[in-house]
């Protein structure tokens, strides 16, 4: 998930500006609580933030994440859709809602959100949406689509090791042992081994006939 804090201003404020500033501060407190996994405090502060400014889309987004975590899907959708109505093109918001929808197996809707996030010219990290689209495609047993998304993620960010790892797994599953090995080697140019990549490396070497 991608959540950020808001920046306030120090200039003289009207009453409505004071309310907006108070809403930002409440959101920032909610975000701190969320990151500490203090769900109830996060919800209280996010709700207070919306009372102070109903157009604080970040607080609606956060409440969407929190209520989804509690299994309150309809409430979560309402908050996400409200956030998107206020700010329909924010790539982080689109990515987060796509991830939530994929967790619920609403794959088509999830992919539409990832697509919109990727297509946003102002998205500084489009590879995140591409990677999540690939992972979601894997979850829905669409390996070919996943491969395309991982390759697209590498076009956006060639040094990102995560798509390389995912491609190595897909290549090995398809019986393309050399391509799997090549992708894992490229992964290691930008990251160190983890238990998962060590296991994958052992599986690739076994497939290549190098059990030692």
Backbone as CSV, one residue per row, in Angstrom:
resi,resn,N_x,N_y,N_z,CA_x,CA_y,CA_z,C_x,C_y,C_z
1,UNK,0.836,-1.190,0.000,0.000,0.000,0.000,0.877,1.248,0.000
2,UNK,0.341,2.311,-0.586,1.073,3.562,-0.667,0.243,4.626,0.037
3,UNK,0.693,5.073,1.177,0.001,6.138,1.890,1.000,7.225,2.235
4,UNK,0.602,8.480,2.058,1.501,9.590,2.334,0.818,10.596,3.233
5,UNK,1.635,11.399,3.890,1.117,12.469,4.728,0.890,13.713,3.885
6,UNK,0.102,14.639,4.418,-0.192,15.889,3.717,0.666,16.999,4.299
7,UNK,0.971,17.998,3.485,1.745,19.143,3.947,0.800,20.310,4.188
8,UNK,0.942,20.977,5.324,0.121,22.126,5.634,0.819,23.418,5.289
9,UNK,0.119,24.562,5.519,0.699,25.874,5.262,0.701,26.681,6.543
10,UNK,1.549,27.679,6.593,1.658,28.491,7.800,1.028,29.854,7.663
11,UNK,0.289,30.120,6.574,-0.297,31.433,6.352,-1.562,31.609,7.191
12,UNK,-2.054,32.881,7.252,-3.273,33.172,7.999,-4.444,32.457,7.348
13,UNK,-5.339,31.895,8.155,-6.374,31.004,7.624,-7.761,31.513,7.962
14,UNK,-8.721,31.202,7.072,-10.138,31.422,7.357,-10.649,30.239,8.168
15,UNK,-11.945,30.301,8.565,-12.512,29.199,9.333,-12.461,27.886,8.588
16,UNK,-12.804,27.914,7.286,-12.774,26.673,6.508,-11.348,26.164,6.356
17,UNK,-10.385,27.089,6.252,-8.989,26.660,6.153,-8.510,26.036,7.451
18,UNK,-8.994,26.570,8.579,-8.661,25.955,9.868,-9.218,24.538,9.934
19,UNK,-10.440,24.346,9.426,-11.031,23.011,9.428,-10.226,22.061,8.562
20,UNK,-9.799,22.542,7.386,-8.992,21.692,6.507,-7.658,21.346,7.159
21,UNK,-7.052,22.329,7.808,-5.779,22.066,8.474,-5.955,21.081,9.629
22,UNK,-7.037,21.239,10.378,-7.320,20.295,11.462,-7.541,18.897,10.896
23,UNK,-8.205,18.810,9.745,-8.441,17.523,9.103,-7.126,16.872,8.684
24,UNK,-6.216,17.666,8.149,-4.902,17.145,7.759,-4.160,16.598,8.975
25,UNK,-4.210,17.345,10.080,-3.508,16.912,11.292,-4.123,15.623,11.841
26,UNK,-5.445,15.529,11.796,-6.109,14.298,12.258,-5.734,13.125,11.363
27,UNK,-5.667,13.376,10.055,-5.252,12.308,9.130,-3.833,11.842,9.439
28,UNK,-2.943,12.788,9.682,-1.559,12.417,9.969,-1.465,11.582,11.241
29,UNK,-2.291,11.916,12.257,-2.329,11.094,13.473,-2.900,9.708,13.174
30,UNK,-3.903,9.660,12.313,-4.484,8.367,11.923,-3.452,7.526,11.187
31,UNK,-2.653,8.167,10.334,-1.641,7.447,9.566,-0.571,6.867,10.476
32,UNK,-0.174,7.631,11.479,0.810,7.134,12.448,0.256,5.903,13.162
33,UNK,-0.996,5.994,13.590,-1.629,4.857,14.286,-1.755,3.655,13.351
34,UNK,-2.096,3.904,12.103,-2.226,2.821,11.116,-0.900,2.090,10.945
35,UNK,0.172,2.850,10.840,1.493,2.243,10.645,1.960,1.480,11.877
36,UNK,1.397,1.811,13.030,1.696,1.077,14.259,0.704,-0.068,14.487
37,UNK,-0.182,-0.277,13.527,-1.200,-1.324,13.590,-2.185,-1.087,14.733
38,UNK,-2.384,0.174,15.071,-3.369,0.547,16.092,-4.665,0.911,15.366
39,UNK,-5.441,-0.105,15.020,-6.577,0.064,14.122,-7.641,0.999,14.679
40,UNK,-8.018,0.840,15.920,-9.118,1.625,16.481,-8.765,3.104,16.536
41,UNK,-7.543,3.422,16.985,-7.129,4.825,17.032,-7.073,5.408,15.632
42,UNK,-6.568,4.635,14.687,-6.505,5.094,13.300,-7.897,5.407,12.769
43,UNK,-8.860,4.529,13.059,-10.224,4.759,12.592,-10.831,5.998,13.245
44,UNK,-10.606,6.163,14.529,-11.158,7.325,15.228,-10.621,8.628,14.645
45,UNK,-9.310,8.666,14.407,-8.695,9.884,13.886,-9.100,10.130,12.431
46,UNK,-9.217,9.062,11.644,-9.627,9.232,10.244,-11.070,9.723,10.160
47,UNK,-11.935,9.198,11.010,-13.328,9.662,11.027,-13.405,11.122,11.475
48,UNK,-12.615,11.480,12.471,-12.567,12.875,12.915,-12.100,13.770,11.777
49,UNK,-11.125,13.292,11.025,-10.605,14.058,9.895,-11.696,14.350,8.878
50,UNK,-12.558,13.364,8.614,-13.642,13.556,7.646,-14.716,14.485,8.199
51,UNK,-14.955,14.427,9.505,-15.889,15.372,10.127,-15.383,16.799,9.960
52,UNK,-14.078,16.970,10.042,-13.487,18.298,9.911,-13.444,18.766,8.463
53,UNK,-13.285,17.820,7.541,-13.277,18.152,6.118,-13.733,16.923,5.335
54,UNK,-14.978,16.954,4.868,-15.545,15.794,4.168,-14.831,15.493,2.857
55,UNK,-14.052,16.461,2.342,-13.346,16.267,1.080,-11.899,15.801,1.259
56,UNK,-11.550,15.386,2.463,-10.200,14.857,2.671,-10.162,13.419,2.139
57,UNK,-9.774,13.287,0.878,-9.825,11.976,0.221,-8.841,10.994,0.838
58,UNK,-7.743,11.500,1.389,-6.775,10.593,2.006,-7.380,9.876,3.212
59,UNK,-8.212,10.577,3.954,-8.852,9.946,5.106,-9.882,8.920,4.655
60,UNK,-10.584,9.205,3.559,-11.507,8.209,3.010,-10.729,6.977,2.547
61,UNK,-9.589,7.203,1.907,-8.760,6.077,1.469,-8.307,5.234,2.663
62,UNK,-7.844,5.908,3.707,-7.376,5.188,4.885,-8.509,4.409,5.542
63,UNK,-9.675,5.023,5.622,-10.829,4.302,6.179,-11.217,3.126,5.291
64,UNK,-11.020,3.255,3.985,-11.255,2.130,3.090,-10.346,0.962,3.413
65,UNK,-9.074,1.258,3.640,-8.121,0.209,3.995,-8.458,-0.416,5.340
66,UNK,-8.821,0.428,6.297,-9.094,-0.064,7.649,-10.367,-0.915,7.695
67,UNK,-11.431,-0.438,7.065,-12.684,-1.196,7.100,-12.569,-2.466,6.257
68,UNK,-11.778,-2.420,5.196,-11.536,-3.645,4.435,-10.816,-4.677,5.297
69,UNK,-9.855,-4.213,6.067,-9.114,-5.097,6.969,-10.043,-5.772,7.966
70,UNK,-11.110,-5.065,8.362,-12.076,-5.604,9.319,-13.178,-6.414,8.639
71,UNK,-13.071,-6.586,7.332,-14.066,-7.368,6.602,-15.329,-6.610,6.260
72,UNK,-15.316,-5.298,6.401,-16.495,-4.470,6.107,-16.396,-3.991,4.655
73,UNK,-16.618,-4.909,3.725,-16.335,-4.636,2.315,-17.166,-3.494,1.736
74,UNK,-18.465,-3.472,2.040,-19.318,-2.428,1.472,-18.902,-1.053,1.975
75,UNK,-18.586,-0.955,3.262,-18.141,0.314,3.822,-16.809,0.722,3.204
76,UNK,-15.919,-0.252,3.041,-14.628,0.036,2.427,-14.808,0.570,1.013
77,UNK,-15.685,-0.082,0.228,-15.936,0.373,-1.141,-16.482,1.798,-1.160
78,UNK,-17.374,2.095,-0.226,-17.939,3.444,-0.165,-16.846,4.471,0.054
79,UNK,-15.926,4.184,0.973,-14.846,5.136,1.241,-13.898,5.257,0.051
80,UNK,-13.534,4.141,-0.563,-12.647,4.212,-1.722,-13.312,4.974,-2.867
81,UNK,-14.584,4.708,-3.113,-15.269,5.372,-4.216,-15.461,6.858,-3.948
82,UNK,-15.652,7.213,-2.679,-15.718,8.631,-2.325,-14.372,9.296,-2.571
83,UNK,-13.296,8.626,-2.158,-11.948,9.167,-2.385,-11.686,9.357,-3.875
84,UNK,-12.097,8.381,-4.686,-11.877,8.469,-6.125,-12.763,9.523,-6.778
85,UNK,-13.926,9.762,-6.222,-14.782,10.827,-6.744,-14.125,12.189,-6.506
86,UNK,-13.459,12.332,-5.369,-12.790,13.593,-5.040,-11.486,13.732,-5.822
87,UNK,-10.749,12.642,-5.933,-9.448,12.659,-6.610,-9.347,11.412,-7.494
88,UNK,-9.906,11.457,-8.693,-10.041,10.241,-9.506,-8.761,9.722,-10.142
89,UNK,-7.679,10.483,-10.102,-6.498,10.066,-10.851,-5.262,9.806,-9.995
90,UNK,-5.400,9.844,-8.663,-4.209,9.635,-7.838,-3.708,8.198,-7.991
91,UNK,-2.456,8.004,-8.428,-1.981,6.642,-8.695,-1.878,5.774,-7.454
92,UNK,-1.513,6.362,-6.315,-1.434,5.575,-5.088,-2.797,5.080,-4.647
93,UNK,-3.801,5.940,-4.755,-5.170,5.567,-4.401,-5.673,4.463,-5.322
94,UNK,-5.454,4.617,-6.631,-5.874,3.596,-7.587,-5.179,2.270,-7.321
95,UNK,-3.892,2.343,-7.023,-3.127,1.128,-6.746,-3.637,0.433,-5.482
96,UNK,-3.902,1.212,-4.444,-4.373,0.631,-3.195,-5.742,-0.024,-3.361
97,UNK,-6.633,0.644,-4.082,-7.963,0.063,-4.277,-7.859,-1.182,-5.152
98,UNK,-6.984,-1.136,-6.150,-6.772,-2.326,-6.976,-6.281,-3.501,-6.158
99,UNK,-5.371,-3.250,-5.238,-4.845,-4.317,-4.390,-5.945,-4.910,-3.516
100,UNK,-6.783,-4.042,-2.950,-7.904,-4.511,-2.122,-8.871,-5.358,-2.948
101,UNK,-9.191,-4.895,-4.150,-10.115,-5.634,-5.009,-9.537,-6.987,-5.411
102,UNK,-8.239,-7.035,-5.654,-7.615,-8.306,-6.011,-7.662,-9.274,-4.837
103,UNK,-7.459,-8.777,-3.628,-7.549,-9.633,-2.445,-8.930,-10.257,-2.333
104,UNK,-9.944,-9.538,-2.816,-11.322,-10.041,-2.761,-11.691,-10.877,-3.994
105,UNK,-10.731,-11.054,-4.890,-10.907,-11.819,-6.130,-11.808,-11.103,-7.130
106,UNK,-11.916,-9.786,-7.013,-12.600,-8.969,-8.029,-11.540,-8.564,-9.055
107,UNK,-11.091,-9.547,-9.822,-9.881,-9.380,-10.624,-10.026,-8.339,-11.730
108,UNK,-11.139,-8.329,-12.442,-11.305,-7.385,-13.548,-11.285,-5.941,-13.037
109,UNK,-12.002,-5.687,-11.959,-12.029,-4.341,-11.386,-10.652,-3.953,-10.860
110,UNK,-9.951,-4.900,-10.263,-8.605,-4.630,-9.763,-7.680,-4.225,-10.902
111,UNK,-7.733,-4.981,-12.005,-6.847,-4.690,-13.135,-7.159,-3.335,-13.756
112,UNK,-8.421,-2.926,-13.746,-8.777,-1.619,-14.286,-8.145,-0.506,-13.451
113,UNK,-8.128,-0.680,-12.139,-7.502,0.322,-11.273,-5.989,0.354,-11.480
114,UNK,-5.369,-0.812,-11.589,-3.930,-0.844,-11.848,-3.607,-0.179,-13.185
115,UNK,-4.435,-0.443,-14.193,-4.217,0.146,-15.518,-4.267,1.670,-15.457
116,UNK,-5.262,2.205,-14.764,-5.379,3.653,-14.635,-4.184,4.248,-13.897
117,UNK,-3.708,3.538,-12.885,-2.531,4.008,-12.150,-1.304,4.026,-13.046
118,UNK,-1.128,2.986,-13.851,0.022,2.912,-14.759,-0.022,4.003,-15.814
119,UNK,-1.219,4.313,-16.301,-1.366,5.259,-17.401,-1.259,6.713,-16.962
120,UNK,-1.274,6.960,-15.660,-1.181,8.333,-15.162,0.219,8.869,-15.407
121,UNK,0.326,9.889,-16.227,1.628,10.440,-16.595,2.366,11.039,-15.403
122,UNK,1.642,11.361,-14.344,2.264,11.966,-13.166,2.650,10.929,-12.114
123,UNK,2.455,9.654,-12.420,2.811,8.594,-11.479,4.331,8.439,-11.445
124,UNK,4.972,8.722,-10.292,6.432,8.618,-10.236,6.934,7.179,-10.176
125,UNK,6.059,6.234,-9.833,6.469,4.828,-9.701,5.469,3.906,-10.403
126,UNK,5.321,4.012,-11.726,4.335,3.170,-12.410,4.653,1.684,-12.328
127,UNK,5.926,1.358,-12.045,6.278,-0.059,-11.950,5.578,-0.751,-10.784
128,UNK,5.182,0.009,-9.760,4.473,-0.592,-8.631,3.119,-1.130,-9.087
129,UNK,2.396,-0.329,-9.874,1.102,-0.779,-10.384,1.281,-1.952,-11.342
130,UNK,2.332,-1.911,-12.174,2.583,-3.025,-13.099,2.886,-4.306,-12.336
131,UNK,3.707,-4.183,-11.305,4.055,-5.356,-10.500,2.812,-5.919,-9.811
132,UNK,2.001,-5.036,-9.223,0.794,-5.510,-8.549,-0.195,-6.117,-9.537
133,UNK,-0.256,-5.556,-10.742,-1.116,-6.145,-11.772,-0.646,-7.549,-12.119
134,UNK,0.678,-7.733,-12.179,1.220,-9.062,-12.448,0.920,-10.046,-11.343
135,UNK,1.100,-9.621,-10.106,0.817,-10.495,-8.968,-0.666,-10.855,-8.918
136,UNK,-1.517,-9.882,-9.271,-2.955,-10.147,-9.288,-3.302,-11.131,-10.404
137,UNK,-2.634,-10.994,-11.551,-2.862,-11.930,-12.656,-2.440,-13.345,-12.269
138,UNK,-1.356,-13.461,-11.523,-0.950,-14.780,-11.035,-2.017,-15.371,-10.132
139,UNK,-2.596,-14.525,-9.291,-3.627,-14.993,-8.358,-4.844,-15.506,-9.107
140,UNK,-5.102,-14.941,-10.286,-6.259,-15.386,-11.079,-5.851,-16.395,-12.154
141,UNK,-4.657,-16.990,-11.990,-4.177,-18.057,-12.882,-4.042,-17.595,-14.332
142,UNK,-3.582,-16.366,-14.515,-3.325,-15.836,-15.856,-1.831,-15.581,-15.996
143,UNK,-1.078,-16.655,-16.169,0.380,-16.558,-16.171,0.903,-15.709,-17.327
144,UNK,0.295,-15.836,-18.494,0.746,-15.053,-19.641,0.562,-13.567,-19.421
145,UNK,-0.587,-13.194,-18.866,-0.842,-11.786,-18.556,0.129,-11.288,-17.489
146,UNK,0.380,-12.128,-16.486,1.322,-11.756,-15.428,2.702,-11.491,-16.004
147,UNK,3.141,-12.369,-16.903,4.458,-12.195,-17.528,4.555,-10.847,-18.232
148,UNK,3.503,-10.476,-18.948,3.499,-9.187,-19.633,3.602,-8.017,-18.669
149,UNK,2.909,-8.112,-17.541,2.965,-7.034,-16.547,4.357,-6.946,-15.905
150,UNK,4.971,-8.086,-15.626,6.307,-8.051,-15.024,7.320,-7.465,-16.007
151,UNK,7.194,-7.808,-17.274,8.091,-7.236,-18.293,7.868,-5.733,-18.423
152,UNK,6.607,-5.314,-18.319,6.308,-3.887,-18.360,6.902,-3.166,-17.148
153,UNK,6.839,-3.810,-15.993,7.431,-3.216,-14.794,8.917,-2.979,-14.990
154,UNK,9.588,-3.900,-15.670,11.023,-3.741,-15.944,11.278,-2.638,-16.960
155,UNK,10.340,-2.397,-17.859,10.485,-1.273,-18.786,10.438,0.046,-18.024
156,UNK,9.564,0.101,-17.025,9.474,1.309,-16.201,10.697,1.467,-15.298
157,UNK,11.177,0.368,-14.734,12.277,0.407,-13.758,13.172,-0.806,-13.978
158,UNK,14.143,-0.706,-14.895,14.968,-1.867,-15.264,15.754,-2.477,-14.113
159,UNK,16.040,-1.702,-13.078,16.850,-2.206,-11.969,16.027,-2.788,-10.828
160,UNK,14.715,-2.842,-10.998,13.867,-3.386,-9.937,14.007,-4.907,-9.923
161,UNK,14.490,-5.493,-8.826,14.740,-6.939,-8.832,13.481,-7.795,-8.707
162,UNK,12.403,-7.247,-8.165,11.224,-8.075,-7.881,10.616,-8.668,-9.149
163,UNK,10.412,-7.882,-10.223,9.887,-8.518,-11.441,10.825,-9.590,-11.999
164,UNK,12.136,-9.422,-11.817,13.081,-10.444,-12.276,12.850,-11.771,-11.556
165,UNK,12.641,-11.684,-10.253,12.371,-12.890,-9.470,11.086,-13.556,-9.949
166,UNK,10.041,-12.749,-10.160,8.771,-13.308,-10.608,8.900,-13.934,-11.998
167,UNK,9.657,-13.288,-12.889,9.859,-13.844,-14.222,10.666,-15.136,-14.160
168,UNK,11.654,-15.180,-13.274,12.435,-16.414,-13.122,11.540,-17.568,-12.696
169,UNK,10.622,-17.319,-11.783,9.692,-18.370,-11.353,8.801,-18.825,-12.506
170,UNK,8.287,-17.858,-13.267,7.416,-18.208,-14.385,8.169,-19.005,-15.450
171,UNK,9.402,-18.577,-15.742,10.193,-19.277,-16.755,10.479,-20.717,-16.331
172,UNK,10.796,-20.914,-15.077,11.057,-22.265,-14.597,9.792,-23.110,-14.679
173,UNK,8.660,-22.524,-14.321,7.395,-23.243,-14.382,7.056,-23.658,-15.814
174,UNK,7.482,-22.810,-16.784,7.225,-23.109,-18.197,8.275,-24.030,-18.803
175,UNK,9.261,-24.441,-17.992,10.301,-25.328,-18.486,11.437,-24.629,-19.192
176,UNK,11.450,-23.290,-19.161,12.521,-22.515,-19.801,13.616,-22.274,-18.769
177,UNK,14.447,-23.293,-18.571,15.416,-23.269,-17.476,16.484,-22.193,-17.667
178,UNK,16.965,-22.020,-18.890,18.017,-21.040,-19.132,17.510,-19.617,-18.905
179,UNK,16.294,-19.344,-19.363,15.720,-18.014,-19.139,15.479,-17.774,-17.656
180,UNK,15.066,-18.825,-16.956,14.872,-18.698,-15.508,16.187,-18.350,-14.830
181,UNK,17.248,-19.055,-15.217,18.557,-18.813,-14.625,19.049,-17.403,-14.947
182,UNK,18.826,-16.960,-16.181,19.257,-15.621,-16.595,18.537,-14.543,-15.783
183,UNK,17.234,-14.707,-15.592,16.485,-13.717,-14.823,16.922,-13.693,-13.365
184,UNK,17.233,-14.868,-12.802,17.699,-14.890,-11.421,19.067,-14.224,-11.307
185,UNK,19.941,-14.449,-12.284,21.249,-13.779,-12.279,21.071,-12.258,-12.355
186,UNK,20.129,-11.806,-13.179,19.878,-10.361,-13.279,19.271,-9.820,-11.989
187,UNK,18.465,-10.641,-11.333,17.951,-10.258,-10.010,19.113,-9.972,-9.065
188,UNK,20.113,-10.851,-9.077,21.238,-10.744,-8.143,22.168,-9.578,-8.465
189,UNK,22.002,-8.973,-9.634,22.781,-7.774,-9.945,22.297,-6.574,-9.144
190,UNK,21.076,-6.660,-8.619,20.476,-5.512,-7.938,19.950,-5.844,-6.545
191,UNK,20.080,-7.097,-6.117,19.593,-7.497,-4.799,20.401,-8.695,-4.313
192,UNK,20.285,-8.969,-3.031,20.965,-10.128,-2.453,19.968,-11.270,-2.295
193,UNK,20.502,-12.453,-2.089,19.648,-13.629,-1.944,18.774,-13.537,-0.693
194,UNK,17.591,-14.101,-0.824,16.684,-14.311,0.303,16.413,-15.816,0.352
195,UNK,15.786,-16.314,1.407,15.433,-17.742,1.404,14.646,-18.160,0.157
196,UNK,13.730,-17.294,-0.309,12.930,-17.633,-1.490,13.788,-17.731,-2.746
197,UNK,14.707,-16.784,-2.916,15.527,-16.824,-4.130,16.559,-17.944,-4.064
198,UNK,17.033,-18.277,-2.876,17.943,-19.416,-2.736,17.231,-20.717,-3.117
199,UNK,16.008,-20.857,-2.672,15.227,-22.042,-3.026,14.992,-22.097,-4.528
200,UNK,14.626,-20.941,-5.114,14.418,-20.897,-6.556,15.711,-21.237,-7.293
201,UNK,16.833,-20.707,-6.801,18.113,-21.021,-7.428,18.418,-22.506,-7.371
202,UNK,18.118,-23.149,-6.255,18.343,-24.592,-6.128,17.450,-25.364,-7.092
203,UNK,16.217,-24.907,-7.241,15.294,-25.568,-8.163,15.766,-25.414,-9.613
204,UNK,16.283,-24.235,-9.944,16.781,-24.012,-11.299,18.000,-24.883,-11.571
205,UNK,18.942,-24.925,-10.625,20.141,-25.740,-10.819,19.794,-27.225,-10.947
206,UNK,18.823,-27.665,-10.166,18.379,-29.054,-10.272,17.805,-29.321,-11.659
207,UNK,16.989,-28.377,-12.151,16.414,-28.530,-13.481,17.485,-28.514,-14.576
208,UNK,18.561,-27.774,-14.320,19.678,-27.725,-15.272,20.602,-28.927,-15.171
209,UNK,20.357,-29.791,-14.205,21.195,-30.973,-14.035,22.439,-30.717,-13.238
210,UNK,22.380,-29.715,-12.334,23.530,-29.365,-11.484,23.175,-29.545,-10.012
211,UNK,22.918,-30.759,-9.557,22.464,-30.950,-8.183,23.474,-30.522,-7.129
212,UNK,24.729,-30.495,-7.456,25.733,-30.072,-6.467,25.617,-28.608,-6.124
